[in-house]
Amino acid sequence: MKTLLLIRHAKSDQSFFGNDFERPLNERGKTDAPVMAKRLLDKKIKLDLFVSSPAKRAKKTAELFCQKLNMKEDDILFISKLYHASPEIFYEVIEELDNKFSTVAIVSHNPGITYFANDLSGSKVIDNMPTCAIFAIKVDIDKWSDFANAKKEYLFFDYPKNI
């Protein structure tokens, strides 16, 4: 059995006028990420690995989650193709994961992360994954390479303003 969490990066600084890849988190984003990580702790979810877009806002989100979850920043695998990835790219990344990892979180961007969550959710329809949202499923597999065709069980969808 494997568990996959999709995490949209935390709120970014919209006043930043540089290269989009270098866009940092704003203050709300820096606050929301540890709050959402705490919710994972409250749900007793123990992550084995973070896989993240290397874009600055996604990277910082993953780092803030790791700090709150008492994980090392070495527990983050940065994959360039997750920057504005399509659902097909998410499948590729997942199928290449090491099978020793049972619970993995992927930190990425909209709109791709919302499209992918909807692709996985079956009857659940998510109009938009807000910043720092977490979408979680359980998958009845032993090998990540079997992910695409495996039965998936929706676990939860949470986001900072979901009180």
Backbone hydrogen bonds, N-H to C=O, Kabsch-Sander energy under -0.5 kcal/mol:
donor,donor_aa,acceptor,acceptor_aa,energy
2,K,139,V,-2.8
3,T,102,S,-2.9
4,L,137,I,-2.4
5,L,104,V,-2.7
6,L,135,F,-3.2
7,I,5,L,-0.5
7,I,106,I,-3.4
8,R,133,A,-1.8
9,H,108,S,-2.2
13,D,24,P,-2.9
14,Q,12,S,-1.0
16,F,13,D,-1.4
22,E,19,N,-1.6
23,R,20,D,-1.7
26,N,11,K,-2.2
30,K,26,N,-2.0
31,T,27,E,-1.3
32,D,28,R,-3.2
33,A,29,G,-1.9
35,V,31,T,-1.3
36,M,32,D,-2.7
37,A,33,A,-2.2
38,K,34,P,-2.2
39,R,35,V,-1.5
40,L,36,M,-1.4
41,L,37,A,-2.0
42,D,38,K,-2.7
43,K,39,R,-1.5
44,K,41,L,-1.5
45,I,40,L,-2.5
46,K,44,K,-0.6
47,L,45,I,-0.6
48,D,103,T,-3.1
49,L,103,T,-1.2
50,F,75,D,-2.9
51,V,105,A,-3.1
52,S,77,L,-2.7
53,S,107,V,-2.0
56,K,21,F,-2.3
57,R,23,R,-0.7
58,A,55,A,-0.5
59,K,55,A,-3.0
60,K,56,K,-2.5
61,T,57,R,-1.6
62,A,58,A,-2.5
63,E,59,K,-2.4
64,L,60,K,-2.7
65,F,61,T,-2.3
66,C,62,A,-2.5
67,Q,63,E,-2.4
68,K,64,L,-1.9
69,L,65,F,-2.3
70,N,67,Q,-1.0
71,M,66,C,-2.9
75,D,72,K,-2.3
76,I,73,E,-1.2
77,L,50,F,-3.2
77,L,75,D,-0.5
78,F,76,I,-0.6
79,I,52,S,-2.5
79,I,77,L,-0.5
82,L,79,I,-2.0
83,Y,80,S,-2.0
84,H,82,L,-0.8
85,A,82,L,-1.2
89,I,86,S,-0.7
90,F,86,S,-1.7
91,Y,87,P,-2.2
92,E,88,E,-2.1
93,V,89,I,-2.7
94,I,90,F,-2.6
95,E,91,Y,-2.6
96,E,92,E,-0.9
96,E,93,V,-0.7
97,L,94,I,-1.7
101,F,98,D,-1.8
102,S,100,K,-0.5
104,V,3,T,-2.4
104,V,102,S,-0.5
105,A,49,L,-2.3
106,I,5,L,-3.0
107,V,51,V,-2.9
107,V,105,A,-0.5
108,S,7,I,-2.0
108,S,106,I,-0.6
109,H,82,L,-0.6
113,I,109,H,-2.5
115,Y,111,P,-2.3
116,F,112,G,-2.6
117,A,113,I,-2.3
118,N,114,T,-2.4
119,D,115,Y,-1.9
120,L,116,F,-1.8
121,S,117,A,-1.7
122,G,118,N,-0.6
123,S,121,S,-0.9
124,K,121,S,-1.6
126,I,124,K,-0.5
127,D,125,V,-0.6
132,C,8,R,-0.9
132,C,9,H,-1.4
133,A,130,P,-2.0
134,I,158,D,-3.5
135,F,6,L,-2.5
136,A,156,F,-2.9
137,I,4,L,-2.4
138,K,153,E,-2.8
139,V,2,K,-3.4
140,D,151,K,-1.6
141,I,139,V,-1.9
146,D,143,K,-2.0
147,F,144,W,-2.1
150,A,146,D,-0.6
150,A,147,F,-1.3
153,E,138,K,-3.3
154,Y,152,K,-0.5
155,L,136,A,-2.8
156,F,136,A,-1.2
158,D,134,I,-2.7
162,N,159,Y,-2.3
163,I,161,K,-1.4
